[in-house]
């Protein structure tokens, strides 16, 4: 998945660039669940025959993994850009990563929601690969939290649990966000950053 916006700005989001089949699969998986969705239903949603679907993707498992891989690749470059924008300050890098993770799960709500609801549907070795990609992303946040603890900016006594709680909070945004809500995505992201700083017991030096 790549942003349709011209500039590679981690704070700017366009529409997910998924092909017609994967877009239809995302809708079907969100509405029906992976196991209840059928290739025939996905084909109908994108205007192809069942045989036509198989010219693009080998089956539902390949579609699911293709969506999740696209999501993780998008998160990967945005996380790297967010860290770079934070310079040498682990606190700012932490805040930027939380903001990027939250905004990604808001703006790409349907594709990212599948990562939480349908990870159990991944077969090996896809499941192990996806878990590794997700862990690598969380490790970047963990390193900055650990460094901020060493520098005396974060005072949590449980940095590993704190990072898990923060990451889970960001991921869950895709489950409850509504465009009809009172807060904009940016306001929600800022609130998430504020709560994340509370979780790690931030105290300015």
C-alpha positions in Angstrom: 0.0 0.0 0.0 1.4 3.4 -0.8 -0.1 6.8 -0.3 -1.6 8.5 -3.3 -0.2 11.9 -2.1 2.8 13.1 -4.1 5.1 13.9 -1.1 6.4 11.2 1.2 5.4 13.1 4.3 4.6 10.7 7.2 1.9 13.1 8.5 0.0 13.3 5.2 -2.4 10.5 4.2 -4.1 9.6 0.9 -6.3 6.7 0.0 -4.8 3.2 0.3 -3.5 2.1 -3.1 -4.8 -1.4 -3.2 -5.9 -3.1 -6.4 -9.6 -3.7 -7.0 -9.5 -7.3 -5.8 -7.7 -6.4 -2.5 -10.1 -3.5 -1.9 -13.0 -5.8 -2.3 -11.4 -8.4 0.0 -10.9 -5.7 2.7 -14.6 -4.9 2.5 -15.6 -8.5 2.6 -13.3 -9.4 5.5 -14.4 -6.5 7.6 -18.1 -7.1 6.9 -18.3 -10.9 7.0 -15.0 -12.0 8.6 -12.3 -13.9 6.8 -13.8 -17.4 7.1 -17.3 -16.3 6.1 -16.2 -14.3 3.1 -16.0 -16.3 -0.1 -14.0 -15.8 -3.3 -17.3 -15.6 -5.1 -18.4 -12.7 -2.9 -15.1 -10.9 -3.4 -15.3 -11.4 -7.1 -18.8 -9.9 -7.2 -17.7 -6.9 -5.3 -15.0 -6.0 -7.8 -16.9 -7.0 -10.9 -14.8 -10.1 -11.8 -15.6 -13.7 -12.3 -14.3 -16.2 -9.8 -11.8 -17.4 -12.5 -10.8 -13.8 -13.0 -9.9 -13.4 -9.3 -7.4 -16.2 -9.6 -5.6 -14.4 -12.4 -4.7 -11.8 -9.7 -4.5 -13.7 -6.4 -4.3 -17.4 -5.6 -7.0 -17.3 -3.0 -8.2 -15.7 0.2 -5.1 -16.5 2.2 -2.9 -14.8 -0.3 -5.3 -11.8 -0.4 -5.2 -11.5 3.4 -1.5 -11.6 3.5 -1.1 -9.2 0.7 -3.3 -6.6 2.5 -1.5 -7.0 5.8 1.9 -6.9 4.1 0.9 -3.6 2.4 -0.2 -2.2 5.7 3.0 -3.1 7.4 5.2 -1.7 4.6 3.3 1.6 4.9 3.7 1.6 8.6 7.4 0.8 8.3 8.3 3.8 6.2 6.1 6.2 8.1 7.6 5.0 11.4 11.2 5.5 10.0 10.3 9.0 8.8 8.7 9.8 12.2 11.7 8.7 14.1 14.0 10.7 11.8 11.9 13.8 12.3 12.4 13.4 16.1 16.2 13.9 15.7 18.2 12.9 18.8 15.4 13.3 21.3 13.9 9.9 22.2 10.8 11.6 23.7 10.0 13.3 20.4 10.7 10.2 18.5 8.4 8.3 20.8 5.6 10.9 20.3 6.1 10.9 16.6 5.8 7.2 16.3 2.7 7.1 18.4 1.2 9.8 16.3 2.1 8.0 13.0 0.7 4.7 14.3 -2.6 6.3 15.4 -3.1 8.3 12.2 -2.4 5.2 10.1 -5.1 3.2 11.9 -7.5 6.0 11.5 -7.0 7.0 7.9 -6.6 3.3 6.7 -9.2 2.1 9.2 -10.5 -0.9 7.2 -7.2 -2.4 6.1 -5.5 -1.9 9.5 -8.5 -3.2 11.4 -7.9 -6.6 9.7 -4.5 -6.8 11.3 -6.2 -7.1 14.7 -9.3 -9.0 13.8 -8.0 -11.5 11.3 -4.4 -12.2 12.4 -5.8 -15.5 13.8 -6.8 -16.5 10.3 -3.2 -16.4 9.0 -1.7 -19.7 8.2 2.0 -20.5 8.6 4.4 -19.3 7.5 2.3 -16.1 6.9 1.4 -15.8 10.6 5.0 -15.9 11.8 6.0 -13.4 9.1 3.3 -11.0 10.1 4.1 -11.3 13.8 7.8 -10.6 13.1 6.9 -7.5 11.1 4.7 -6.2 13.9 7.3 -6.9 16.5 10.0 -5.1 14.6 7.8 -2.0 14.5 7.2 -2.2 18.2 10.9 -2.7 18.9 11.6 0.8 17.5 9.2 2.3 20.0 10.7 0.2 22.8 14.2 1.4 22.1 13.2 5.0 22.4 11.2 4.3 25.6 14.2 2.5 27.1 16.5 5.4 26.2 14.1 8.0 27.6 14.0 6.0 30.9 17.8 5.9 31.0 17.9 9.7 30.4 15.3 10.3 33.2 12.5 11.6 31.0 10.3 8.5 31.4 9.8 7.1 34.8 7.7 4.0 34.2 8.9 0.9 36.1 7.5 -1.4 33.5 8.8 -0.2 30.1 8.0 -3.3 28.2 4.4 -3.5 29.5 4.1 0.3 28.9 5.1 -0.1 25.2 2.6 -3.0 24.8 -0.2 -0.8 26.2 0.7 2.1 24.0 0.9 0.0 20.9 -2.4 -1.7 21.7 -4.1 1.7 22.2 -2.9 2.9 18.8 -4.0 -0.3 17.0 -7.4 -0.2 18.6 -8.2 3.1 17.1 -9.1 1.3 13.9 -11.9 -0.6 15.8 -13.7 2.4 17.2 -12.9 5.5 15.1 -15.9 7.1 13.4 -15.7 10.0 10.9 -18.9 11.2 12.4 -17.3 11.7 15.8 -16.5 15.1 17.3 -12.7 14.8 17.1 -10.6 15.0 14.0 -8.0 12.3 13.3 -5.3 14.8 14.3 -7.0 15.6 17.6 -7.4 11.9 18.4 -3.7 11.4 17.6 -2.7 14.2 19.9 -4.9 12.8 22.7 -3.3 9.4 22.1 0.1 10.9 22.4 -0.9 12.6 25.7 -2.2 9.4 27.1 0.9 7.5 25.9 3.1 10.0 27.8 1.0 9.4 30.9 1.6 5.6 30.5 5.3 6.0 30.4 5.2 8.5 33.3 6.8 11.4 31.4 8.4 14.1 33.5 10.3 16.8 31.7 13.9 17.2 32.8 
